[in-house]
Amino acid sequence: MRFQVVPAAYLVLRRGGEVLLQLRRGTGYMDGYWACAAAGHVERGESVTAAATREAREELGIEVAATDLAGLTGMHRTNGTGAPIDERVDWFFACERWTGDPALQEPDKAADLRWFSLGALPEPVVPHERAVLEALADGAVPAVMTFGF
């Protein structure tokens, strides 16, 4: 039986060996966990790269060119419930160039924004995002990852 998936774009902003993470709050999903600084659902009629650049603008107040996005991995994940909302395809992009200074634009959805060394990530990090960040720290991010299966 076919199922529907929810696509999302994740932006891993990098500065040398560091990544920018936000502390989630008020979203109803993984509040109190650190997460990629910008991420969100792909909207109807929007490409995944357009979603990544839009999320950078909306969540961080920065401009990112689609040509500055480097694909890290595609992740197929599930929460195992069988419900369409729990079936996900996530696209992770690394980015080392942007215009502007990253700052929280949605304080109702994030409590903090900080740079962390890939080798010293904070606790807790959203589990599927931690899997990508740890692979990045190890220098071995596969083209496709699965999570929850």
Buried (B, 14 or more C-beta within 10 A) or exposed (E): EEEEBEBBBBBBBBEEEBBBBBBBBEEEEBEEBBBBBBBBEBEEEBEBBBBBBBBBBEBBBBEBEEEBBEEBBBBBBBEEEEEEEBBBBBBBBBBEEBEEEBEBBEEEBBBEBEBBEBEEBEEEBBEBBBBBBBBBBEEEBEEEBEBBE
